[in-house]
Amino acid sequence: MYLSLSLNMIGVQVVEKSLSPTIYALSTKFGKSAIAVVRVSGPQSAYIYNKLTHSPHPPKNKTASLRRLYSSDKALLDEALTLYLPSPRTYTGQDILELHLHGGIAIIRSVLDAIKQLHDPHNGIYIRQAERGEFSKQGFLNGRFDLTELEGISDMIDAETESQRVATLASITGKTKNEFAKWREDILKNIAMLTTLIDFGEDHDIEETNQLFDDVEADIIQVEQEINEYLNKVRSSSILLRGIQLALLGPPNAGKSSILNILANKEAAIVSEIAGTTRDVLDIPLEIGGYKVVLGDTAGIRALNAADKIEQEGIKRAKAKSLNCDFVVVVIDPLQDMDMDDMRSHLQLLLQNNKPMLVVLNKEDLYPGESERLINEYSKKFNISPDVFRCVSCETGAGISKLRDTLIHQFKHLSDSETSDPIIVSSRIQDLLENDVLFGFNEFYRWKQEDDVVLASESLRQSVEGIGKITGQAIGVEEILGVVFSKFCIGK
């Protein structure tokens, strides 16, 4: 060690040999861009820096430096910003080198190829391209993150809307990790109590033994309640990932497509005065107030005998869509003189299925001052509370802002995010909570009824192991790591 230090002080390059490979990858999207970032992690990070920059001096820690990069035959590749981060307080827990290149495709390829050429196994220098998620996997193996935090990072990268971003924060900030750690500690404490019964049961009378067993059961019931509440929150929040399915329903020419275009801020649907213009369900993905919404414009609802065969099929699909979506917006032209019996009967069917809805009376600019009267009139006609009615004008934009605010409020309710932030975790975590942790609790209750302390204790051990699989504390779980990191991109 003293020799290496002395040689470094006089500018002689020292190569640290290690059996641990140094990995590298492009961490930004491959293609022409302003910049491209190549990430290197491992014991040869400083060596790669010295070779690429032709510098005899080690890189400065945590300092961005502008350096020229060269190939092995001394050809200039690029002038790049270099950043060297020493272990252990890095993303991977290893030494990291970042190269911020100009984003030309030829430059990226030449630098990656120059790094590849530095692989020299005969001299103990192992350098290879990173696999999917390998930087994050190194961070997990080196204790920088647990699996819940890393899956949160993956979910945040995939987040498309503000609500999705917020929902991932619980995992990234360690809130999810702390929640599971608390449950694990609570269960272990109760396993310890049962162990005292197994080891020292003869020292307690029957009444004391039963009381201790009952105390453990009360604790497990409390933990089970917390986990079920957590799962309910996760299930409600999952709607944010797939998008809130919202159906626009109403009679022909009521203005459904016009409202769709306003909410989508583009001409997403054909607007025409001809009845039956929309023949099929038209799904438009969009963002409303930070929420991902898949808005479905449907065929106008009217009596089937007044429509041709194609429109009849469209009407059937419209009704099916409204029954299977998360929320229904019914658009009505209150000045339109047409038979509403078919519309009325379908709205009653939606109410019977507890489908949340909003009824929008369109074309408010054509009935100034009549909004309250018309709301009361249609409320009685459809037998629906006047509270779910709103009046708007697609022509003037009147009421559109209030309509958006109402929809956002409904989205918060649907995702259970009115009073607290939503929570998104992977289906892997949900499955382990349900099929390992909660199943272990059920088995505990069963063996508790049989007064079998040993099997009751083993059941709780299954629950603890389930939490270990979630966080990665149960090592011997290579298959779990494979599932988690296969979702990551190269360079992450």
N, C-alpha and C positions, 0 to 999 in steps of 0.2 A: 504493500500500500504506500509506503514511504517512497519507493522507487517510482511508482506511477505518478505521485504528486510532484516529485522533483522533475521528472521528464516533462510533465505538463507545464511547469513553471518556466522551462526553457524553450517551450514551443514545439516539442516533439510529440507527434500524435500517438496516443496510446489506444489500442483496440481492446475493448473488454470482451472476452470470450464468454459465451453463454449458450447453453443448450436450449434456452427459451427463445422461440422465434420472434423476430421483429416483424410486425405486420404493417401493411400500408394499403391505402385505397383512396380513390377520389370520393370525397364526402359531399360534393355538390353534384348536381345533375350533369351528366355528360352531354355536351353540346356547346355551341357557340354562345358565349356570355361575357359580361364585363370581367368577372373574376371566376376562378376555379380554386377550390381548396383541396389540397392533398393532405391527408392525415397519416402520420406514422406513429406507431406505438411499440415500445419494447426497448430492450437493453442496447440496441444498436442505433437508436435515434440520433444521438450525438455524432456517431461515426458517419451516418448518412449525411448529416449536416456538413461535416468536414469534407467529405468526398465531393458533394455537390457544389459547395462554395469554394473549394480548393483553399480553405482557410486552415492554418495550423493551430488556431486557437479554438478552444471549446466555445459553444454558443452561450450567449448571456441568458441567464435564467429570467423568464417572465418578461422579456424585453423584445419588442418588435423591431426587427432590423431589416433594412433593404439590402439584399445581397444578389449578386449575379450567380446563376446556376449553370454548371457546366456538365457535359457528358464525360465519360471516361477517356475519350480522345481529345478532351479540352475544347470541344465545340460549345459555343455559348448557346444555351437553351432559352433562358428568360431572365429577366430582372424581377425578382419576387420579394414579397414581404415574408420574412421567416419569423416564427415564434416557437421558442423552446420552453417546455414546461417540465420540470423535474418531478419524479415520483416523490412521495406517494400521493400528494394531494392533487391528483388529476382525474379526469373522467374515467380512465382505465385503471388508475392506481399505478401505472408504469410511466416511464419517461415518454413524453409526447413531443413530436415535432410537427408543426403545421406549416405548409408552404402555400401562400396565397399568390397564385399565378395569374397572369393574364389569361382570359378564358377562351383562347383559341384552341380548336380541336387538335391541331398539330403540336402546339405547345404542351397540352395535357399528355398526349401520347408520348412525346419525347421525354418528359420528366418521369412519367411512370416507367418507361423503358429503362431510363438511366438508373432508377432505384432498383429495378429488377436485376440489372447487370452487377449490382454490388453483392448479390448472394454468393457466398464463398464458404461452403461447408467444410472444405479441407482446412481452413484456418479458423473454424469455430464461429463463423458469421452466418447466421441463418435468417434470411429475409424472404418473405413471401407475401403474396396478395392476401388480404383479409377475406374471410368468409362472411356470409350474411350475418349481421348482428354481432360480429366477433369483438368489436371494440366494447360494446355494451356487456357482452359476456365476460370479457376481462375485468370490467368494472365490478361485476357481480362476484367473480371468483376472488378478486382482491379486496372484497368487503366494502366497496364504495357505495353499493346500492343493494337493496334486496329486490326480489322479483316483482313485487307490487310497484315499486318506484320505476323500474325499467319498463314495465308494461305501460305505466302512465306516460313515460316519455314517448313510447311508440304511439299511444293514442293521441298525444298532443300533436305529434307530427302529422297525423292523419286528420286532425280537427279542421273542419271547413268553416265553422261558424263560431261566433263568440260564446254561445251557450255550450258548445262542445268543448271549447278551450277551457272554460271555467270548470266544467265537469271533470276534466282530467287533473285539475290542480290538487285534489285530495290525495292522489297517489304520488304525484311529483314532489309535493312538499313534505311527504312522510306521514300525513294524517292517517292514511290507510294502513301504513306500516305500524303506526302506534296503536291503532284500533285492534289489529290482529295480535300484536304483542301483548296487549292488555288481556284479551280473551285467552291467549295461550297461558299467561301467568295465572289467571283465575282458575283455569282447568287444572293446571299442574298443582296448584295449592290444594285443590280438592282431591286429586290423586294421592297427594302426600297424606291427607287426612285418612283416606281409605287404607293406605299402606300401614298406618299405625294400628288400624283395626286388625289387619291381617297378621301383623307381627306381634302385637301386644293385646290381642282381643281378650285373652284370658285374664288380663289385669282389670278389665272393665266388667261391670254387671250388665245385664241385658238392657236395662233402661238407659244406661249411658251409651251403649252401643247403638241402640235404635235412635237416640237423640242425635248422635254424631252422623249417622247415615241420613237422617232427615235434614240435618243442616247442609250436608253436601247436596242433597236433592234440591233444596231451596236455592242454593247458589247456582246450580246448573240450570234451573228454570229461569233464573234472572239472566244468565248468559245467553240462553236460548232465545229469550225474548229480544235481547239486544241484537242478536244475529238476524232474527226474522225481520225486525224493523229495518235493519241495514239492507237486507235483501229486497224488501218492499221498496225502499228508496232507490236501489239500483235498478229494479225492474221499471219503476216509473221513469227513471232517467234514461233508460235504454232507448226510449222513443226519440231522444235527441240524436242518436247515431244514425238510425235508419231514416229519420225525417218524419215529421208529423204529417200524416195522410189527411188532407183536407179536401172535401168534395164540394164543388159548386153545383147546386141543384136548383131547379126552378122550371117554370113553363117556358115555351119558346119565346124569343124576343124580349125576355125580361131584362137582359143586359148582363148575363153571366160572363160572356166572353169579354165585355168591356171592363168589368170589375177585375177579371183575371189579368188583363193587359195592364191595368193601373197598378195592381199589386206586384206584378212581375216587372214593371217599368219597361215593358217592351211590347211589340205587337206579336204576342204569343198565340193568339187565336184569331180566326176570321170573324169580323163583325159585319153582319148583314141584316137587312130587314126581312129577309126571306125566312119563314118559319122552317125549323129543322136543319139549319146550316150545320150544326154540330151533330154528327151522326154516331160518333164513337167517343169513348173516354179519352181525353187529351191530358196527359200528365205533364206538368211543368215544374221542375225543381227550382226553387228560389229560396231566398233568405228574407225573413220578416222579423225585424227587431232582434237580430242575432240568433234566430231559430231557423234550422233547416226545415223547409216545408215542401212537400210534394203536393202541388195543387192540381186537382183533377177537374177539368171542365167537362161537363156531361151533356148528353142530349136533353132537349127540353121535355119536361114531363107533361103529357097531355093524353087524352083518351086514345087507346090503341087503334080504334076503328077510324080515327081521323088521320092516321099516318100510314105511309107505305111500309112494305116489308122491311126495308133496310132501317128506316127510322124506328120501327117497332123494336127491332133488335137493339138499337141504340138506347131506347127508353128502358128496356129490360136491364141493360148493362148499367145504366145510370142509377137505377134503383138498387142494384146489387152493390155498386160502388159505395153508395151512401150508407148501406148497412154494414160494410166491412171497413170503413175508414175510421179515423180517430175523431174527426170533427166535421160537421156539415154546416155550410153556409147556404141558406136558401134565399134566392134572389127573386123578388116579385116586382112586377110593374103594376102598381095599384090602380092605374088608369086604364089598364088593359081589360077589355070586356071579353072574358072567356070562361068556360066551364072549369071550375077549380076542384071538382069532386075527386078526381084522380089524385091531384096534388094533396088534398086534405087527407084522404085515406092513407097515403104513403107517409105523411108527416106523423100521423097517429101511430103508424107502425114503428117509426123511428123513436117516438116517445116511449112506446112499450118496450123497446130494446135499450132504453136509457142512453140513447145516443145524444151527446151534447151538440147543441146547434145554435145558430144565430140566424134570424130572419131579417133580411135587408130589403127595405122598400126603396126601390131605385127611382130615378128621374124626379128627384125632389124639386128641381127647378121648375117643373110643370105643375106643381101643386103647392105654391108658397102659402104658409100659414095653416096648412091642412094636415101637417104631419101627425099631430097628437090624435086627431079624429080618425085618420086612416089606420094608425097603429091600433087603436081600440077596436076599430071595425074588423081588421084582419085577425086580431087576437081572439075575438069571439068566433069569427068564421072558421079559424083553424083550431080553436080550443087550446091555445098556447098562451102562456103568460106574456103580458106586454113588455116585461123586463128583457126579453130576448130579441126585441125588435130594434132596428136602427134604420134611419133614413139617410140616403146619400144621393148625390148627383154625379154621374160620371162625366157629364157635360161641363159642370162648373167646378167639380172637385169638392163640393160641400159635403161634409160628413165623412170623407175618406180618412182623414187623420184620426177621427174618433173611432172609426171602424178598425184601423190598424191597432190603436191602443187596446181596444176590446179584444182583438185577436191575440195580441201579445199576452194580455192578462189570462186568457184561456189557455195559451200555450204553457204559461208558468204553472197553472193548475194541473194540466195534463201531465207535466213532467215533475210534479211535486217539488217545484223550485220557488214557491211563493215566499217562504220564510227562511229557506236555507239553500245553499248551492247544491246543484245536482251532483251525483256521483256516478262515474262510469268505471267499471272494472270489466275484465275479460270474462268470456263465457267459461273459461277454464277455472277461474276463481269461483264463479257462481256454482259450477258443478261440484267443486270440492267442498264448498260450504254445505251444499244440500246433501251430497252423497257420502261424504266422509264425516264432516263435523257434526251436522244435525243427526245423521244416521247413528253415529256413536252415542249421542245423547239418548236417542230412542232405545238403543240397546241397553244403556245404563238403567233407564226406567224399568225396562223389562226384567233385568236381573236384580234390580232393587226389590221388585215385587216378590222375587224368589228368595230374597235375603242372601243372595250369593255375592259376597263382597269382592271376591277375587275376579269374577267375570264382569262385575259392575265396574271395577277399576280398569280392567283391560279394555272395556268399551270406551272409557274416557281417554285411554291412551290412543285409541284410533282417532278420536277427535283431535288430539294434540298433533298427531302425525299428519292429519289433514291440513291443519294450519301450517305445519312445517313445509308441506308440499306447496302451499300457496306462496309462502315467503322465500322458500329456498333453504330453510334451516334444516330440512331433512335431506342430507346429501346421500348419494346413492340414487339420485333422481336425474340421471343424464337424459332420460327420455322426456322429462318435463322441460329441461333446458332446451332441448331440441325444438319442442313445440313453441316455446316462448320466443326464442331468438330467430326462428325461421321467418317470422313476420317482419323482421327488421331489414332495412335496405343495406346494401354494401356501403361501407364507410361509416356505419353507425354501430 
